[in-house]
Amino acid sequence: MRKPIIAGNWKMNNTIEQTNDLIKEILEIELSGDVETVLCVPYTSIQAAIELTRETGIKIGAQNLHWEKKGAYTGEISSVMLKELGTEYVIIGHSERRQYFCETDETVNMKLKAALNDGLIPIVCVGETLGQREDGIHLTLVKDQIVKAFKDIGSKDAEKTVVAYEPIWAIGTGKTATSEQANEMCGLIRKTLESLYDKGTSSVIRVQYGGSVKPDNIKELMSMEHIDGALVGGASLKASDFGRLINYKTEEANV
């Protein structure tokens, strides 16, 4: 059975001091052990975050990496550097990276290989724009993104990954895909992974939904058959909201 995974993506937010304050607030909340909790923080906060969360069960991730181990790539960071710090997860191919920094399906594939080669757990992002959905090409587009991202990735490595479906039109807009829309796309992702590998492999890979996830919609999203977790932006920047996301099962039981 796949363990639910909820990952906070802080994006370009929080200094080291603010990181300390926020994580301390989060640690004051009794978080469910039934959910894998990940915080993907800015590079400058990784070491502080790892020190604060040591032996707590919270995993720390980065938000990007380069596909080479070293070289003349000013401003970049490698999987080796992230691993040395104690980083466990890394987001790859987030829509903002694709939109603002010219990420492509090919660079996503190279970064995925680099992360796996150095023992990081990749969270591979895929998703469509509103225009692509309205044009009716969203299913084909996301399927193609998965095929290209996992090119030349063996089944054993594929099982170590997490895939995040994030409709670009729902990120930071306050709009959320309906639970049915999200479930349909997460199901398509799993079916595509099955076609690339086999049913056993696809059944292991966790598929998240990302896009304006909040405490008031997490329960419905997590009740869907093909949704194994959430990649969370704004709601991960407030301890109480993030705690409610992690504890969605407990809250549901108390309703």
BELURFEN-V741384 format. One record per backbone hydrogen bond with DSSP energy under -0.5 kcal/mol. CO is the residue of the C=O (numbers start at 1). NH is the residue of the N-H. E is the energy in kcal/mol with one decimal. If there is no record, write none. Layout:
# BELURFEN-V741384
co=[CO:CO]
nh=[NH:NH]
e=[E:E]
This chain:
# BELURFEN-V741384
co=[4:5:5:6:7:7:8:8:11:15:16:17:18:19:20:21:22:23:24:25:26:29:32:35:36:37:38:39:39:40:42:42:43:45:46:47:48:49:50:51:53:53:59:60:60:61:62:66:71:73:77:78:79:80:81:82:82:83:88:89:90:92:94:94:95:96:97:97:104:105:106:107:108:109:110:111:112:113:114:115:116:120:121:122:122:123:123:124:126:128:128:129:130:131:132:132:133:137:138:139:140:141:142:143:144:145:146:148:150:152:154:155:157:158:161:162:163:163:164:164:165:167:168:170:178:179:180:181:182:183:184:185:186:187:188:189:190:191:192:193:198:199:200:201:201:206:206:207:207:208:209:214:214:217:218:219:220:221:224:226:228:229:230:230:232:233:234:235:238:239:240:241:242:243:245:247:248:249:250:251:252]
nh=[36:7:230:38:9:232:10:40:13:19:20:21:22:23:24:25:26:27:28:28:29:31:35:37:6:59:8:41:61:10:45:46:46:49:50:51:52:53:54:54:56:57:39:88:89:41:91:79:73:76:66:82:83:84:85:86:87:86:121:62:123:125:97:98:99:100:101:103:108:109:110:111:112:113:114:115:116:117:118:120:119:122:90:124:162:92:125:164:166:168:169:133:134:135:137:138:136:141:142:143:144:145:146:147:148:149:150:151:153:154:158:159:160:161:206:124:165:208:126:166:210:170:171:172:182:183:184:185:186:187:188:189:190:191:192:193:194:195:196:197:202:203:204:204:205:163:208:228:229:165:231:217:218:221:222:223:223:224:227:228:5:209:7:232:9:236:237:238:242:243:244:245:246:247:248:251:252:253:254:255:255]
e=[-3.3:-0.5:-1.3:-2.1:-0.5:-3.3:-0.7:-3.7:-1.6:-2.5:-2.5:-2.1:-2.6:-2.6:-2.1:-1.8:-2.4:-2.6:-0.7:-0.7:-1.6:-1.0:-0.7:-0.5:-2.5:-3.0:-3.1:-0.8:-3.0:-2.4:-1.6:-0.7:-1.2:-2.7:-2.6:-2.2:-2.1:-1.8:-0.8:-0.5:-2.3:-0.5:-2.6:-2.8:-1.5:-1.8:-2.1:-0.5:-2.0:-2.2:-2.8:-2.0:-2.7:-2.1:-1.2:-0.8:-2.1:-0.8:-2.9:-2.2:-2.7:-2.7:-1.0:-2.1:-2.9:-2.5:-1.5:-1.5:-2.2:-1.9:-1.9:-2.5:-2.5:-2.0:-2.0:-2.6:-2.3:-2.5:-1.3:-2.7:-1.3:-0.7:-2.0:-0.7:-2.5:-2.8:-0.5:-3.0:-3.1:-1.8:-0.8:-1.9:-2.8:-1.9:-2.1:-0.6:-1.4:-2.7:-2.4:-2.1:-2.3:-2.2:-2.1:-2.3:-2.4:-2.3:-2.2:-1.0:-2.0:-0.6:-2.6:-1.9:-1.5:-1.7:-0.8:-3.0:-0.5:-3.4:-2.4:-0.7:-2.7:-2.4:-1.3:-0.7:-2.8:-2.4:-2.4:-2.0:-2.5:-2.4:-2.1:-2.3:-2.0:-2.4:-2.5:-2.4:-2.2:-1.9:-1.7:-2.2:-2.4:-1.9:-0.5:-1.3:-1.3:-2.7:-0.5:-3.4:-0.6:-2.9:-1.8:-1.7:-1.4:-2.0:-2.8:-0.9:-0.6:-1.5:-0.9:-0.6:-1.9:-2.0:-2.7:-0.6:-3.9:-2.0:-1.8:-0.6:-2.7:-2.8:-1.8:-1.8:-2.3:-2.2:-1.3:-2.6:-2.0:-1.9:-1.3:-0.7:-0.7]
